[in-house]
């Protein structure tokens, strides 16, 4: 499941409109986010998922005081966990759930810079909470969260619950099961949205630049898409997804690409280097 949070302008809480170029690649951006989530979903282990479902069923049964249903569910949960461990004894974590949260900030790099300045001013005046409020909005990313079962502890933990139920210690059994579920690990994979948008915008520019006998209108659109690509890269940099030094090669390649397209060179092959650089760039926070 993908959840979307649309961030507002960090300066004055008025949402800034997307550029026409950014709007035009929304379908590609959404498709890429869905693809990334699907890639993570492929790694889910079916038996581990069934074990987790059975564990939750057992907990619900304990809430109702239904001893027999709880024991049956725990038996299924333990059996499925045994299958997971036996198939790959070296596996440390079993992925069982995937979800994506989108934090989409509609703002220009200049707006973000202004918000950063305000936050620094607030911190220098010890207005920590005001600064925190500003900084909390400064993110534009797709966060794919993968929930995993720790195989070193979880199987033994759920097996230890059945004897408690047999002994009539229902409250202790419920507490032990809740404790086991609380050991699930959530791993978050962050991909900045400016990176995805920059790649999509560059693809649009490439398609237009590849046309034979480009018109003036085509050339203007190519220029607009390349400028929009630059804006997205600048936004990623301003938001702190990587260091300033990391971005220098990207800007150099973008400048070179812009010169060549402005001179009317055909698009085929011109975009490959920058596209690969964007794909491989580590937009780490």
C-alpha positions in Angstrom: 0.0 0.0 0.0 1.3 3.4 -0.9 0.4 6.4 1.2 1.0 10.0 0.0 1.6 13.0 2.1 1.8 16.3 0.1 4.0 18.7 1.9 3.2 22.4 1.9 5.4 25.4 1.4 7.7 25.5 4.5 7.7 29.3 4.4 4.1 30.3 4.5 2.1 27.0 4.3 0.8 27.9 0.8 1.4 25.0 -1.6 3.5 26.1 -4.5 2.3 24.9 -7.9 4.3 22.3 -9.8 5.8 23.4 -13.0 4.1 22.2 -16.2 7.1 20.0 -16.9 7.0 18.4 -13.4 3.2 17.8 -13.8 3.8 16.1 -17.2 5.9 13.4 -15.7 3.7 12.6 -12.7 2.5 9.3 -14.3 6.2 8.2 -14.8 7.0 9.1 -11.2 4.1 7.2 -9.8 4.9 4.2 -12.0 8.5 4.2 -10.9 7.5 4.3 -7.2 5.1 1.4 -7.8 7.9 -0.5 -9.5 10.3 0.0 -6.6 7.6 -1.2 -4.1 6.9 -4.2 -6.3 10.6 -5.1 -6.4 10.6 -5.2 -2.6 7.4 -7.2 -2.5 8.9 -9.9 -4.6 11.3 -10.6 -1.7 8.5 -11.4 0.7 8.6 -15.0 2.1 5.1 -16.6 1.8 5.6 -19.0 4.7 6.8 -16.1 6.9 3.8 -14.0 6.0 1.5 -16.9 6.9 3.3 -17.3 10.2 2.9 -13.6 11.0 -0.8 -13.8 10.1 -1.3 -16.8 12.3 0.5 -15.1 15.2 -1.9 -12.2 15.0 -4.8 -14.6 14.8 -3.6 -16.2 18.0 -3.4 -12.8 19.7 -6.9 -11.9 18.7 -8.1 -15.3 20.1 -6.3 -14.6 23.4 -8.2 -11.3 23.6 -11.4 -13.3 23.4 -10.2 -16.0 25.8 -10.4 -18.6 23.0 -7.7 -21.0 24.1 -8.2 -23.7 21.4 -8.1 -21.2 18.5 -5.0 -19.5 19.9 -3.2 -22.8 20.2 -4.2 -23.9 16.7 -3.0 -20.6 15.3 0.3 -20.8 17.2 0.8 -24.3 15.8 0.4 -23.0 12.3 2.7 -20.0 13.1 5.5 -22.3 14.5 5.2 -24.7 11.6 5.6 -22.0 9.0 8.5 -20.5 10.8 10.2 -24.0 10.9 9.8 -24.2 7.1 11.4 -20.7 6.7 14.4 -21.6 8.9 14.9 -25.1 7.4 15.0 -23.8 3.9 17.7 -21.2 4.6 19.4 -21.7 8.0 21.7 -18.7 7.3 18.8 -16.3 6.8 18.7 -13.7 9.6 15.5 -11.8 8.7 12.4 -12.8 6.9 10.6 -10.0 5.0 6.8 -10.1 5.5 5.3 -6.7 4.7 5.9 -3.8 2.4 4.4 -0.3 2.4 5.4 3.0 0.9 5.0 6.5 2.3 5.4 9.5 -0.1 6.4 12.8 1.3 6.0 15.2 -1.6 7.3 18.7 -1.1 6.1 21.3 -3.6 8.7 24.0 -3.4 11.5 25.6 -5.3 15.2 25.4 -4.2 15.0 29.1 -3.3 12.0 28.5 -1.0 13.8 25.7 0.7 16.9 27.9 1.2 14.8 30.5 2.7 13.2 28.0 5.1 16.7 26.7 6.1 17.8 30.3 6.8 14.7 30.8 9.0 15.4 27.5 10.8 19.0 28.6 11.5 17.8 31.9 12.8 15.3 30.2 15.1 18.0 27.9 16.4 20.4 30.8 17.0 17.6 32.4 19.1 16.9 29.1 20.9 13.5 28.8 19.2 14.1 25.0 18.9 10.4 24.0 18.3 9.9 26.6 15.6 13.0 25.4 13.8 11.9 21.8 14.3 8.6 22.6 12.7 10.3 24.1 9.6 12.9 21.3 9.2 10.3 18.6 9.6 8.7 19.7 6.3 12.0 19.7 4.4 11.8 16.3 2.8 10.6 15.1 -0.7 11.0 11.3 -0.9 9.4 7.9 -1.3 10.0 5.8 1.9 9.5 2.1 1.2 9.3 0.2 4.5 10.0 -3.5 4.7 8.9 -5.3 7.9 11.0 -8.3 8.7 10.9 -11.1 11.3 14.1 -11.7 13.2 14.7 -15.4 12.9 17.2 -15.6 15.7 14.5 -14.9 18.3 11.0 -14.9 16.9 10.5 -18.6 16.3 11.5 -19.5 19.8 9.4 -16.7 21.3 6.2 -17.9 19.7 6.9 -21.5 20.7 7.2 -20.4 24.3 3.7 -19.1 24.3 1.9 -22.4 24.0 3.0 -23.8 27.4 1.7 -20.6 29.0 -1.7 -21.1 27.4 -1.7 -24.8 28.5 -1.0 -23.6 32.1 -3.9 -21.2 31.9 -1.7 -18.2 32.1 -3.6 -16.3 29.4 -2.5 -12.8 30.4 1.2 -13.9 30.4 0.7 -15.7 27.1 -0.8 -12.5 25.6 2.0 -10.4 26.9 4.6 -12.8 25.5 3.0 -12.8 22.1 2.8 -9.0 22.0 6.5 -8.9 23.0 7.3 -11.3 20.1 5.4 -9.1 17.6 7.3 -6.0 19.0 10.6 -7.5 17.9 9.7 -7.1 14.2 12.2 -5.0 12.4 11.3 -2.2 10.0 13.9 -1.3 7.3 13.2 1.9 5.4 14.6 2.5 1.9 14.6 6.2 1.0 14.5 7.4 -2.6 14.3 11.2 -3.1 11.5 12.3 -5.4 13.6 14.9 -7.1 15.8 12.1 -8.4 12.9 10.2 -9.9 11.5 13.4 -11.4 14.9 14.4 -12.8 15.2 11.1 -14.6 11.6 11.3 -16.0 12.2 14.9 -17.2 15.4 13.9 -18.8 13.7 11.1 -20.7 11.1 13.5 -22.0 13.8 15.9 -23.2 15.6 13.0 -24.9 12.5 11.9 -26.8 12.1 15.4 -28.2 15.8 15.9 -28.9 15.8 12.6 -30.9 13.3 14.0 -33.5 14.7 14.7 -36.9 14.3 18.2 -38.2 13.3 19.6 -34.8 11.2 22.7 -34.8 11.8 25.8 -32.7 8.9 24.6 -30.5 10.6 21.3 -30.0 13.9 23.0 -29.1 12.1 25.2 -26.6 10.5 22.2 -25.0 13.9 20.4 -24.8 15.3 23.5 -23.1 12.4 23.6 -20.7 12.7 19.9 -19.7 16.5 20.2 -19.2 16.0 23.4 -17.0 13.3 21.5 -15.0 15.8 18.6 -14.6 18.3 21.1 -13.2 15.7 22.5 -10.8 15.0 19.0 -9.5 18.7 18.3 -9.0 19.1 21.6 -7.2 16.1 20.8 -5.0 17.6 17.4 -4.0 20.9 19.2 -3.2 19.2 21.9 -1.2 17.3 19.3 0.8 20.5 17.7 1.8 20.3 14.5 -0.2 24.1 14.2 -0.7 26.9 16.7 -0.4 27.8 19.7 -2.6 30.9 17.9 -3.9 28.8 14.9 -5.0 26.7 17.2 -7.2 29.5 18.9 -9.2 29.8 16.0 -11.8 26.0 16.1 -12.4 26.0 19.8 -13.0 29.0 19.5 -15.3 27.3 16.8 -17.4 24.1 18.8 -17.4 25.9 21.9 -18.7 27.6 19.9 -21.4 24.3 18.3 -22.4 22.6 21.7 -22.6 25.3 23.2 -24.8 25.1 20.3 -27.2 21.3 20.3 -27.5 21.3 24.1 -27.9 23.6 23.7 -30.8 21.1 21.4 -32.5 23.0 18.2 -32.1 20.8 15.1 -32.5 19.6 13.6 -29.2 20.7 10.0 -29.7 23.4 9.1 -27.3 23.7 12.6 -25.8 21.7 11.8 -22.8 23.1 8.3 -21.9 25.9 9.5 -19.7 23.8 11.8 -17.5 20.9 9.3 -17.3 23.4 6.7 -16.0 24.9 9.2 -13.6 21.4 10.0 -12.2 20.6 6.4 -11.9 23.8 5.6 -10.0 23.9 8.7 -7.9 23.8 8.1 -4.2 21.2 10.6 -3.0 22.0 9.7 0.6 20.6 11.9 3.4 
